[in-house]
Amino acid sequence: MRPRLYLDDCISSKRLRRMLVDAGYEVQTPAQAGLTGYDDLDHFQYAQQHGLTIVTKDADDFECLHQEHPRHNGILAVCEEADRSKNMSYADIVHAIENIVQARVPLEGQFYILNHWRW
Amino acid sequence: MKTLTLKEAQASYTLTIDRDALSQHLMLIRQNGQPVGVLVPFDEYQAFRAWQRKHGSEQTYRYLVARPHPWRRQLYLKGRNMTVGQLISTMQANHLTPEEAADDLELPLEQVEEALVYYRLHRDLIESEAREEAARLAAKGYAV
């Protein structure tokens, strides 16, 4: 079963949303939630309350939220690579999410670095 | 203030400038009737550059803003919870022009352009914060 996704404010993009929708995901954005510009905790709580898995580039901040509030529907974090030419493109992100779904790993209460899931 | 008028682009001029006189009477340079520069004593120019370096970090931005954060110091895009570094990495990873990024991320083009200027001026800070984030995650067992 595909997770319902929430694109955090730092990664929300029309192209990424379109690519994920085309890949079969239900995707919500901060604009749809009326949360554009809000703090991390607001996005986290919205996703938590609506059963959404968060996709974010704020890896460390959301890892902290994951530790403080372990009951959530999954956090998929994109990290900066030391070699900037290896940073994840939108296509890489969609592919990595697809790999996680195919692997059938649990998402609930889990924090994953998406960079590890592209192959 | 004295005025120096440049009439011919190809012509070369040799001017003898008395330093003390320049201190008393700055020299305005005009081109096509419009002021384009001012000759000032070199020590005054150096003092200005020193002031500019000291206050450069206090430059104000129209589309960027500071947000409270435990360790990040780089600016964010006003109206979005997105750092300049996150915008730049998205643009680089997806080969987006400023126009394409503005459309994709639903930002004013001027905001993207200002963020690019900020990135050029503060690249070391932005890259050090990316390394800081990786180090913090690694310390918690999440190697990137």
Contacts between the chains, C-beta under 8 A, distances in Angstrom:
chain1	res1	chain2	res2	distance
A	8	B	81	7.6
A	9	B	80	5.7
A	9	B	81	4.0
A	9	B	82	6.0
A	10	B	80	7.6
A	10	B	81	6.0
A	10	B	82	4.4
A	10	B	83	7.0
A	10	B	86	4.8
A	11	B	86	7.5
A	11	B	90	7.5
A	12	B	105	7.5
A	13	B	90	7.0
A	13	B	104	5.0
A	13	B	105	5.5
A	14	B	103	7.3
A	14	B	104	5.3
A	14	B	105	7.7
A	14	B	106	6.8
A	15	B	94	7.3
A	15	B	104	5.0
A	30	B	81	8.0
A	31	B	106	7.3
A	36	B	79	6.9
A	36	B	80	6.5
A	37	B	79	4.9
A	37	B	80	5.5
A	37	B	81	5.9
A	38	B	81	6.4
A	39	B	81	6.6
A	40	B	81	6.8
A	43	B	81	7.5
A	57	B	86	5.0
A	57	B	89	7.6
A	57	B	90	7.9
A	58	B	81	7.9
A	58	B	86	8.0
A	59	B	133	6.2
A	59	B	137	5.9
A	59	B	142	7.7
A	60	B	133	4.8
A	60	B	136	4.8
A	60	B	137	5.8
A	61	B	69	8.0
A	63	B	137	6.5
A	63	B	140	6.4
A	63	B	142	6.8
A	79	B	133	7.1
A	79	B	134	6.5
A	79	B	137	6.8
A	79	B	144	4.4
A	80	B	85	7.4
A	80	B	89	5.9
A	80	B	130	3.9
A	80	B	133	6.6
A	80	B	134	6.8
A	80	B	144	7.6
A	81	B	144	6.9
A	82	B	131	7.3
A	82	B	134	6.9
A	82	B	144	7.7
A	84	B	89	6.9
A	84	B	92	6.2
A	85	B	92	8.0
A	87	B	89	5.0
A	87	B	92	6.4
A	87	B	93	4.2
A	88	B	93	6.0
A	89	B	93	4.5
A	89	B	94	5.1
A	90	B	93	7.8
A	90	B	94	5.6
A	92	B	93	7.6
A	111	B	142	7.8
A	113	B	137	7.4
A	113	B	142	5.5
A	113	B	144	6.3
A	115	B	144	5.9
